[in-house]
Amino acid sequence: IAKEYPQQNLIAIGKVDCDSDNAIATKYHVNKYPTLKLFRHGIMTKREYRGARQVDAFFDFIRKQIESSITKLSTPSDLITLDLKKRYIVGHFDDENSENYKTFSKVASLLRDECNFVASSN
């Protein structure tokens, strides 16, 4: 993964022996091995990896988690194409480099499993 994503601080992977460090297993509710826990911005996500226990499957999961959780709209009329059966949080920003957009992006990352995020900008 590090070779595929060389950007510093994008991914950190750790290995813990929960048999010898039971406090960590208890704190993070680890009860089967191997377990892959995902943290975003230092916060453990609600969902943990439930897929196949194979390296390729782990990598596929991580690749999907790295993708942006924001769907970008080209024009306001693109809102019409959204599936009304899903939940959305919609943001419009003057600039994608703004602090507001950065906050929106962080929230979208943390809540990506809860709802869909869409954004447009000038």
JOPEMO-V215239 format. One record per residue. N is the residue number from 1. SS is DSSP state (helix for helix, strand for strand, loop for the rest). D_CENTER is the distance of its C-alpha to the mean C-alpha in whole Angstrom. Layout:
BEGIN
n=[N/N]
ss=[SS/SS]
d_center=[D_CENTER/D_CENTER]
END
This chain:
BEGIN
n=[1/2/3/4/5/6/7/8/9/10/11/12/13/14/15/16/17/18/19/20/21/22/23/24/25/26/27/28/29/30/31/32/33/34/35/36/37/38/39/40/41/42/43/44/45/46/47/48/49/50/51/52/53/54/55/56/57/58/59/60/61/62/63/64/65/66/67/68/69/70/71/72/73/74/75/76/77/78/79/80/81/82/83/84/85/86/87/88/89/90/91/92/93/94/95/96/97/98/99/100/101/102/103/104/105/106/107/108/109/110/111/112/113/114/115/116/117/118/119/120/121/122]
ss=[loop/loop/loop/loop/loop/loop/loop/loop/loop/loop/loop/loop/loop/loop/loop/loop/loop/loop/loop/loop/loop/helix/helix/helix/helix/helix/helix/loop/loop/loop/loop/loop/loop/loop/loop/loop/loop/loop/strand/strand/loop/loop/strand/strand/loop/loop/loop/loop/loop/loop/loop/loop/loop/loop/helix/helix/helix/helix/helix/helix/helix/helix/helix/helix/helix/helix/loop/loop/loop/strand/strand/strand/loop/loop/loop/helix/helix/helix/helix/helix/helix/loop/loop/loop/loop/loop/loop/strand/strand/strand/strand/strand/strand/loop/loop/loop/loop/loop/helix/helix/helix/helix/helix/helix/helix/helix/helix/helix/helix/helix/loop/loop/loop/loop/loop/strand/strand/strand/strand/strand/strand/loop]
d_center=[16/17/20/17/15/18/16/17/14/11/11/13/15/17/20/22/25/24/28/29/27/27/26/22/22/23/21/18/20/20/23/22/22/20/17/13/12/8/8/6/10/12/11/10/8/11/10/11/12/15/16/19/20/20/19/18/16/14/14/13/10/9/10/8/5/6/8/8/7/10/14/16/20/23/25/25/27/24/23/26/24/21/21/23/22/18/17/16/16/18/18/21/21/24/22/19/20/21/19/19/16/15/14/13/10/9/10/8/5/6/8/6/8/11/12/12/12/15/17/20/22/25]
END
